[in-house]
Amino acid sequence: MSHEAFVTGSQKYGSPNKDSDIDLVVFLDSDDILLLADTFLPDDPGYGDVLVLRFDTLNLICFSDEKKYEAWKQGTAECYEKRPVTREVAVSTIKALLQGRKLTFPINHEALLQ
């Protein structure tokens, strides 16, 4: 399975403005995530299988769980196809995929948010 980094968020599927940040998703093994967490978040005792690091306008979203990485990637692709989508729609889409739900279009986002 391919684990390329990819852009997500408003830059990919929303309506970004000049102040919008860039969200970059990467897949790393758990040792690399631990190294990043220890280096950039030394006071944060837990990170789980996802770590989000913020560098000015760059948000680096690091996954070590392949299923969650793939769900986020699929959600980004689905939102991109329907762009522009609101943050609420994107969050509900990706959240549903992370929870293992199958999506059919058109998506009833109000139902997903319940």
C-alpha positions in Angstrom: 0.0 0.0 0.0 1.3 3.5 -0.9 1.9 6.0 1.9 2.5 9.3 0.0 2.1 12.5 1.9 -0.9 14.5 0.8 -2.5 17.9 1.3 -5.9 18.0 3.0 -8.1 20.7 4.4 -9.3 23.9 2.9 -6.3 24.1 0.5 -7.4 20.9 -1.1 -11.2 20.9 -1.0 -12.5 24.0 0.6 -12.4 27.7 0.0 -9.0 28.8 1.3 -8.1 32.5 1.9 -4.8 34.2 2.2 -4.6 33.3 5.9 -5.5 29.6 5.4 -3.0 27.1 6.7 -1.8 24.0 4.9 -2.6 20.6 6.3 -0.1 17.9 5.2 -0.8 14.2 6.1 2.0 11.7 6.4 2.3 8.1 7.4 5.1 7.3 9.8 6.0 4.3 11.9 5.3 4.6 15.6 9.0 5.1 16.5 9.2 8.1 14.2 6.0 9.6 15.7 7.4 9.1 19.2 10.7 10.8 18.1 8.7 13.8 16.7 6.5 14.0 19.8 9.5 13.9 22.1 11.3 16.6 20.1 8.4 19.0 19.5 5.9 18.2 22.3 8.1 17.1 25.2 5.5 18.0 27.8 2.7 16.1 26.1 2.5 12.6 27.7 0.3 11.0 25.0 -0.1 11.1 21.3 -1.9 7.8 20.4 -1.6 6.8 16.7 -1.9 10.4 15.4 0.2 13.4 16.1 -0.5 16.9 14.9 2.3 19.4 14.8 1.9 23.0 13.9 4.6 25.0 12.3 3.4 28.5 11.6 1.0 27.9 8.6 1.8 24.2 8.2 -0.1 21.6 10.2 1.7 18.2 9.9 -0.7 15.4 10.6 1.2 12.2 11.3 -0.5 8.8 11.4 1.0 5.5 12.4 -2.3 3.6 12.1 -2.7 2.5 8.4 -6.5 2.2 8.5 -6.8 5.8 9.9 -4.4 7.1 7.4 -6.3 5.5 4.5 -9.6 6.7 5.9 -8.3 10.3 6.0 -6.9 9.9 2.5 -10.2 8.6 1.2 -12.2 11.3 3.0 -9.9 13.9 1.4 -10.4 12.4 -2.0 -14.2 12.3 -1.6 -14.3 15.9 -0.4 -12.1 17.0 -3.3 -14.5 15.5 -5.8 -17.4 17.5 -4.2 -15.3 20.7 -3.7 -15.8 23.2 -2.4 -17.0 21.7 0.9 -17.3 23.3 4.3 -15.1 22.3 7.2 -18.2 20.8 8.9 -18.9 18.6 5.9 -15.2 17.5 5.6 -15.0 16.7 9.3 -18.2 14.7 9.2 -17.0 12.8 6.1 -13.6 11.9 7.5 -15.0 11.2 11.0 -17.5 8.7 9.5 -14.7 6.9 7.5 -12.5 6.8 10.6 -15.4 5.1 12.4 -15.5 2.5 9.7 -18.8 3.6 8.2 -19.4 3.2 4.5 -20.4 6.4 2.7 -22.9 6.7 -0.2 -23.5 9.9 -2.1 -25.2 12.2 -1.6 -24.0 12.2 2.0 -26.5 13.1 4.7 -24.1 15.2 6.8 -26.7 16.1 9.3 -27.1 12.4 10.1 -23.4 11.9 10.4 -23.1 14.7 12.9 -25.5 13.0 15.3 
